[in-house]
Each structure stands twice: as structure tokens, then as C-alpha cells.
């Protein structure tokens, strides 16, 4: 049996399909795939024309990158378990504890900042491992398991900080993790780009990526094809935990203080970015560049609305409504994908063999 027989079940058109279509049909077929990308560009153009003195400026671009890079990393963290069909809510709760620990280890215990960063990353990986155990070994629904684990992490954060701000002298090297600029842009934007490229390469071009997508499409079929479902699902949660811890470290470097009241507000936009990612580039399937586009359109929309004088409640309202729309579109795409898989072309002699749970020699 070969796992390579499990084909991609995303809804993006193939080159062979596009070659058979006329210009108008080709545009109609590509519009659902890249519609969000086009909408992002149009939204940026709209605000640029409406706010020519403030929106299309380098200063605004720096502000957007600096403000949304942590959310982008958390969206990528949430995306990885979603590839396997799971959800990880600890991306919002974990960042609270990790940014507090990154500072308290240095201020209270005198740990050098590189060691403190490594400790936080290892703890993030350990929490991801625990999430994997709860979901795969204890067979607890991922929503419930990660919600419970996240609540525990938040409680630990409040206990550790005693509900107070953690303030102290921190080294310049730690501040540089978030404060440096490269080519005039915040270094955090390059972190996001590097992570996106690595995850894209792993998911699209390495066997582990095909395994993870196969698990998300049909875990039983993946197991029948010899894929160790439990091992790879747990690895996805560990990856999510490490990325969440990284976001916590960057948040600590940015804020320079630790407080338990900061961090939970990142959960909703992180999930919105990940869900939006499943509606573009590869509709019906969570993917890296779709997630990045999802975060970008949130950043552009919120920045433009705020510059137009939007009130303090505009950002959560925008995030909430966008999440509802994203879930609705993702659900529709999932149903369409399921219909496509269950109704193969009877003229295709390989149609039956390529059904979930079937293998080819």
C-alpha cells in the first residue's frame, strides 16, 4: 500500500482542468480560489484612496506588521492542528503564561535571556505534547481538551504573577528580539515570513505534510494506509505549542512587562486568520498562505477602520463577524469537498480506488 495514492481533496483547480476551460470559465473557476486575495488588494486600495495621507505610508506598514505579527504566528500555530482536523485553543491562553514566564525567569530568578527563551519554548512543546495525549490517547474532543488545558494555563499565569505586573530590568538583547528592524521593517515580520515558508514547504512538499492532510481528510483511511495517526497528530500539537511559546516570547519582548490581563485578546483574531485561510488559495483545506492572507485582510480592515475614527469596540466586532463569515464559508467548502469525494466520475476507472479508505498498489 502507498500513502501517495491519497490525493489532495482541496477545491483548487488543476492545471489540466484550467487548460480545458475558456478565458471566462477559467476566471470563474479561479475567483473562489483567489477571491480573498483580490478582496485584500481592493480593501488596501480603498483605504489608500480614502486616507491618502496616513494609510499608504511606510509608517502605517510598520505599525501593521508590528501589531499583527504575533497574531500571525498564533494563527500559524492554530493552523497546524487544524490540518489534522483538530483545534487548539491554548494558542490564546498559552501566550499569557509564556510571556509572563519569559520575563519572570529573568527578573525574579536571574536566568540569562537566551536560557529563559529556550525554557519557555520547551515548556510550550511540553504543553502541546499534553494536548496531544488528551486528544489522541484519552480521546477527549480537541475543543474541550484544549479549552480545559488553556484554562489551567491561565490559572497558572494568574497564580505565578499573583495578579500583578512583573516589572524589572531586562537586557537589550531580549528587547532586540522584537524591536530590531531589517530593511526598515520590524524583524517580527521576517519571523512570520520565515515560519510561513518553512511550514508551507513541509506541508506541501514533504511526506509529513501529505500525512497530516490525509489525517485531516479521513483519519481512518489514513490509518489503513499505514500512517501513524496518533504520532503525527501529537506532533501537530507540539508544533502548535512551540509556535505559541515563540509568540509569548515576542510579546514579552514587545511589552517589557508581564501581566495576566494581556494575551487572551489574541485568541479570536488568531482563529479568524486560520479559518479564513481555509477559504482561499486552497479552498476547503487549511493552508499556510491562506492563513497569512486571512491575517493580512484583518490587519488592513482594522487599521483602515480605526484611522477613519472607529470606536474601541470596532476591532472585536470586526473579528467576530469575520470569524462567523469564515466558518460559514469553510463549512460550505467542506460540504462541497465531501460531495466531490463521495460522487466520483463514473467514467474514471481510478475513481473507486481513490476513494477514502481505498488504496492503490
Secondary structure, DSSP 8 states (H G I E B T S, - for coil): --GGGS--------HHHHHTS-HHHHHHHHHHHHHHHHHHHHHHHHHHHHSTTTTSSHHHHHHHHHHHHHHHHHHHHHHHHHHTT---THHHHHHHHHHHHHHHHHHTT---HHHHHHHHHHHHHHHHHHHHIIIIIS---HHHHHHHHHHHHHHHHHHHHTTS-B-----HHHHHHHH-EETTEEHHHHHHHHHHHHHHHHHHHSHHHHHHHHHHH-HHHHHHTT--HHHHHHHHHHHHHHHHHHHHHHHHHHHSSB-TTSSTTHHHHHHHHHHHHTTSSSTTS--HHHHHHHHHHHHHHHHHHHHTT--TTHHHHHHHHHHHHHHHHHHHHHHHHHHHHHS--TT-TTTTTTSTT----
